[in-house]
């Protein structure tokens, strides 16, 4: 479903602020894989997602999604392949529009637009059914403005928007980092449920080692723009956070010194 070969990305080349964010990354995902990505600040995690989605153009390497080479394809054209949820609950939705209007925009992404009535009765019924699955009572608040929702409710709606069309690839960029622990757990539980029920190929970036170990069928750790550890299958199932710390030290050649990851 995803093939990345020799991905190379550098910021501020030729200056004192030059930073190699991706240094020859090779990475493949099978259909239905749920990969958690962990690493310290500046490891290249978000740059990897931005390279996949087309926010950044690579200086070298290729990106292929479901057999289509998207390396030179602009971000708006790649959108038809992807669903994405950002760290900031304010991103990914239109705050001044209703929940139903946001969902309508999401379900029509990539389709031709006409002058038909905005939201049909059939669509509204479908939105209620899907919102009810979130178990947040939002099915009774269809016309509420998204900007009035709590951070957790908004992330749940954004997650639903990102998966309504069953994307080829779902990108989750630390989508629970801005939430309190209780709300973050609720959103993660919803994530696991939606991904599992729809067999979505998913990449989830996180700083939380416990979440990285618990979720998904595969884990990769990044450091200084490279993948330094890649584990899946039974080894992933039996992995502990202590194992992860030790593996990082061996693979990266130094101790983990990221407070946010250690405190998680």
C-alpha positions as CSV (number, residue, x, y, z in Angstrom):
1,X,0.0,0.0,0.0
2,X,2.9,2.3,0.7
3,X,6.5,2.2,-0.7
4,X,9.1,4.8,0.1
5,X,12.6,4.4,-1.3
6,X,15.6,6.6,-0.5
7,X,13.6,9.5,0.9
8,X,15.9,12.5,1.4
9,X,14.7,15.9,2.8
10,X,16.9,18.7,3.9
11,X,15.9,22.1,5.2
12,X,17.9,25.3,4.8
13,X,20.5,23.6,2.5
14,X,23.9,25.3,2.3
15,X,23.4,27.5,5.4
16,X,24.5,27.2,9.0
17,X,20.9,26.1,9.8
18,X,21.0,23.1,7.4
19,X,19.1,20.2,8.8
20,X,18.8,16.8,7.2
21,X,15.3,15.7,8.2
22,X,15.1,12.4,6.2
23,X,18.3,10.7,5.4
24,X,17.7,7.9,2.8
25,X,14.6,6.4,4.4
26,X,13.3,3.1,3.0
27,X,9.9,2.0,4.2
28,X,7.1,-0.3,3.0
29,X,3.6,-1.0,4.3
30,X,1.3,-3.8,3.5
31,X,-2.5,-3.3,3.1
32,X,-4.0,-3.2,6.6
33,X,-0.8,-2.5,8.5
34,X,-1.1,-0.3,11.6
35,X,2.3,1.2,12.2
36,X,3.2,3.3,15.2
37,X,6.2,5.7,14.8
38,X,8.1,7.0,17.8
39,X,11.2,9.2,18.2
40,X,12.4,12.3,19.8
41,X,12.0,15.9,18.6
42,X,13.7,16.3,15.2
43,X,13.8,12.6,14.5
44,X,12.0,13.0,11.2
45,X,8.6,11.6,12.2
46,X,6.4,14.5,11.1
47,X,8.6,15.2,8.1
48,X,7.9,11.6,7.0
49,X,4.2,12.2,7.1
50,X,4.5,15.5,5.3
51,X,6.6,13.9,2.6
52,X,3.9,11.2,2.1
53,X,1.1,13.8,2.0
54,X,2.9,16.2,-0.3
55,X,3.4,19.1,2.1
56,X,7.1,18.8,1.4
57,X,8.7,17.8,-1.9
58,X,11.7,15.4,-1.5
59,X,15.2,16.3,-2.7
60,X,15.6,12.6,-3.4
61,X,13.7,9.3,-3.4
62,X,10.3,8.1,-4.4
63,X,6.8,7.8,-2.7
64,X,4.3,5.2,-4.1
65,X,0.8,4.8,-2.7
66,X,-1.2,1.8,-3.8
67,X,0.9,1.4,-6.9
68,X,0.8,5.1,-7.9
69,X,4.0,7.1,-7.9
70,X,3.0,10.3,-6.2
71,X,6.5,11.7,-5.7
72,X,6.0,14.7,-7.9
73,X,2.2,15.0,-7.3
74,X,1.1,18.1,-5.4
75,X,-0.6,17.9,-2.0
76,X,-4.2,18.5,-3.2
77,X,-4.0,15.7,-5.7
78,X,-2.7,13.2,-3.1
79,X,-5.6,14.1,-0.9
80,X,-7.8,11.5,-2.6
81,X,-5.5,8.7,-1.3
82,X,-5.2,10.0,2.2
83,X,-7.0,10.7,5.5
84,X,-5.2,12.8,8.1
85,X,-5.7,13.9,11.7
86,X,-3.4,16.6,13.1
87,X,-2.2,17.2,16.6
88,X,-4.1,20.5,17.0
89,X,-7.9,19.8,17.4
90,X,-8.5,23.1,15.6
91,X,-7.0,21.8,12.4
92,X,-8.8,19.6,9.9
93,X,-12.3,21.1,10.4
94,X,-14.2,24.3,9.6
95,X,-14.9,25.8,13.1
96,X,-17.8,28.0,11.9
97,X,-19.7,25.2,10.1
98,X,-21.9,22.5,11.6
99,X,-20.9,18.9,12.3
100,X,-23.1,17.8,9.4
101,X,-21.6,20.4,7.0
102,X,-18.0,19.3,7.9
103,X,-18.9,15.6,7.4
104,X,-20.6,16.5,4.1
105,X,-17.3,18.2,2.9
106,X,-15.4,15.1,3.9
107,X,-17.6,12.5,2.2
108,X,-17.5,14.5,-1.0
109,X,-13.8,15.1,-1.1
110,X,-12.4,14.3,-4.6
111,X,-15.9,14.1,-6.2
112,X,-17.4,16.5,-8.7
113,X,-19.4,19.3,-7.2
114,X,-22.7,20.5,-8.5
115,X,-25.5,22.8,-7.5
116,X,-27.7,20.2,-5.7
117,X,-29.1,20.7,-2.3
118,X,-26.4,20.8,0.3
119,X,-27.0,17.8,2.5
120,X,-29.6,15.1,1.6
121,X,-31.8,13.3,4.1
122,X,-30.0,10.1,3.3
123,X,-26.6,11.7,4.1
124,X,-27.9,13.2,7.3
125,X,-29.2,9.8,8.4
126,X,-25.8,8.2,7.6
127,X,-24.0,10.9,9.6
128,X,-26.2,10.2,12.6
129,X,-25.4,6.5,12.4
130,X,-21.6,7.1,12.1
131,X,-21.6,9.7,14.9
132,X,-23.6,7.4,17.2
133,X,-20.7,4.9,16.9
134,X,-18.5,7.4,18.6
135,X,-20.7,7.2,21.8
136,X,-20.3,11.0,22.5
137,X,-23.9,12.0,21.9
138,X,-22.9,14.0,18.8
139,X,-25.6,12.4,16.7
140,X,-28.1,14.7,18.4
141,X,-26.0,17.8,17.7
142,X,-25.7,17.6,13.9
143,X,-26.1,21.3,13.4
144,X,-23.8,22.4,16.3
145,X,-20.8,24.4,15.1
146,X,-17.6,22.3,15.4
147,X,-15.8,25.2,17.0
148,X,-18.1,24.8,20.1
149,X,-17.0,21.2,20.7
150,X,-14.4,20.1,23.3
151,X,-11.0,19.1,22.0
152,X,-11.8,15.4,22.4
153,X,-15.1,15.7,20.6
154,X,-13.5,17.7,17.8
155,X,-10.7,15.1,17.4
156,X,-13.3,12.4,17.2
157,X,-15.2,14.2,14.5
158,X,-11.9,14.9,12.6
159,X,-11.1,11.2,12.9
160,X,-14.5,10.3,11.5
161,X,-14.1,12.8,8.7
162,X,-10.7,11.4,7.8
163,X,-12.1,7.8,7.5
164,X,-15.6,8.3,5.9
165,X,-14.2,7.6,2.5
166,X,-12.0,4.7,3.6
167,X,-8.7,6.3,2.5
168,X,-5.8,4.2,1.1
169,X,-3.7,5.5,3.9
170,X,-4.6,7.1,7.3
171,X,-2.0,9.5,8.8
172,X,-2.3,10.3,12.5
173,X,0.1,13.0,13.5
174,X,0.2,12.9,17.4
175,X,-3.6,13.3,17.3
176,X,-4.0,12.9,21.1
177,X,-1.0,14.9,22.2
178,X,-3.0,18.1,23.0
179,X,-5.7,16.2,25.0
180,X,-5.9,15.3,28.7
181,X,-5.1,11.7,29.5
182,X,-8.7,10.5,29.9
183,X,-9.8,12.1,26.7
184,X,-6.7,10.9,24.9
185,X,-7.5,7.3,25.9
186,X,-11.1,7.7,24.6
187,X,-9.8,9.0,21.2
188,X,-7.2,6.2,21.0
189,X,-9.9,3.6,21.7
190,X,-12.0,5.1,18.9
191,X,-8.9,5.1,16.6
192,X,-8.3,1.4,17.3
193,X,-12.0,0.6,16.7
194,X,-12.3,2.5,13.4
195,X,-9.0,1.3,12.0
196,X,-9.8,-2.3,13.0
197,X,-13.4,-2.3,11.6
198,X,-12.3,-0.8,8.3
199,X,-9.0,-2.6,8.0
200,X,-7.3,0.8,7.3
201,X,-3.6,1.1,6.5
202,X,-2.5,3.5,9.2
203,X,0.6,5.4,10.4
204,X,0.4,6.9,13.8
205,X,3.1,9.2,15.2
206,X,3.3,9.3,19.0
207,X,5.7,10.4,21.8
208,X,4.0,8.0,24.1
209,X,6.0,4.8,24.3
210,X,3.1,2.9,26.0
211,X,0.8,3.7,23.2
212,X,3.4,2.9,20.6
213,X,3.9,-0.6,22.1
214,X,0.2,-1.3,22.7
215,X,-1.3,-0.2,19.4
216,X,-0.8,-1.5,15.9
217,X,0.9,-4.6,14.5
218,X,4.3,-2.9,13.8
219,X,6.5,-0.2,15.4
220,X,9.3,1.9,13.9
221,X,11.6,4.2,15.8
222,X,13.3,7.1,14.1
223,X,16.4,9.1,15.1
224,X,18.2,11.8,13.1
225,X,16.2,11.2,10.0
226,X,16.6,7.5,9.9
227,X,14.7,4.4,10.9
228,X,16.8,2.8,13.6
229,X,14.4,0.1,14.8
230,X,11.6,-1.8,13.1
231,X,9.6,-4.5,14.8
232,X,6.4,-6.4,14.0
233,X,4.6,-9.7,14.5
234,X,5.1,-11.7,17.7
235,X,8.2,-9.6,18.7
236,X,6.0,-6.5,18.6
237,X,3.3,-8.2,20.7
238,X,5.8,-9.1,23.4
239,X,7.6,-5.7,23.4
240,X,7.7,-3.6,26.6
241,X,8.6,0.0,27.1
242,X,11.8,-1.2,28.8
243,X,12.7,-3.2,25.7
244,X,12.1,-0.2,23.6
245,X,14.5,2.0,25.6
246,X,17.2,-0.7,25.4
247,X,16.6,-1.2,21.6
248,X,16.9,2.6,21.0
249,X,20.2,2.8,22.9
250,X,21.7,0.0,20.8
251,X,20.2,1.2,17.4
252,X,20.8,4.9,17.8
253,X,24.2,4.5,19.7
254,X,23.2,6.8,22.6
255,X,20.7,6.9,25.5
256,X,17.2,8.4,24.9
257,X,17.2,11.9,26.3
258,X,13.7,13.1,25.4
259,X,11.9,14.0,28.5
260,X,8.5,13.9,26.9
261,X,9.0,10.3,25.8
262,X,10.5,9.2,29.0
263,X,7.7,10.7,31.1
264,X,5.1,8.9,29.0
